[in-house]
Amino acid sequence: MPKRSAADVAESRAEVVRAAVDLASVVGLEGITIGRLADELAMSKSGLIGRFGDKESMQRAVLAAAIERFTTEVWLPASSAPAGRPRLEAIVDAWIGHLRSGVFPGGCFVTTASVEYDARPGPLHDDVAAAVRRWLAVLEHEARAAAQAGDLPDDRDPADVAFELHSLASGGSVAARVLDDPAALERTRLAMLRAIGR
């Protein structure tokens, strides 16, 4: 049997990770065991273990891929907007669009992972915390740029703006799904715009 090229193996692994991200957004990272994912993909357990090594390595790869998907959907489109309030507004619009479009079948991946690992020490907790800290730092940086441009009210602390935007998006995602509230994301969008002084 001919050996598969490194590119084929990498693409196969990427396909597995994409499917695992969608599954984990619904069942949580703890719900994606090697056995369950092998069943979902009609693969052998040994084939999955060969791609990841163990369950934790697979979970960490899935989390990293989910964060990359969020970055591609939310940050990259917004990053081309002019710095200041226009970029903050672009972030809000892209973020709400991301939540509306169902990029993750189970809703906001990082919100789900944050709840899942908030009281579980270990590498996955640390990975989730690091991802949230990075995003809060981006939001704070953009809010600071808006404040320096005079686009935010004088009483708005950039760290508070970042915290509020993150909290509102997380809460809005939960309300839209748990309460099946069709107006939740629009209310969230308006609250986020108020948080940036519009």
Protein Blocks (a to p, Z undefined) as FASTA:
>chain_A
ZZddfklmmmmmmmmmmmmmmmmmmnojklmcfklmmmmnopafklmmmmnopamlmmmm
mmmmmmmmmmmmmmmmmmmpcehjklmmmmmmmmmmmmmnomalnbpfklmmmmmmmmmg
cjklmmmmmmmmmmmmmmmmmmmmmmmnopacfklcfklmmmmmmmmmmmmmmmmmmnop
aklmmmmmmmmmmmnoZZ
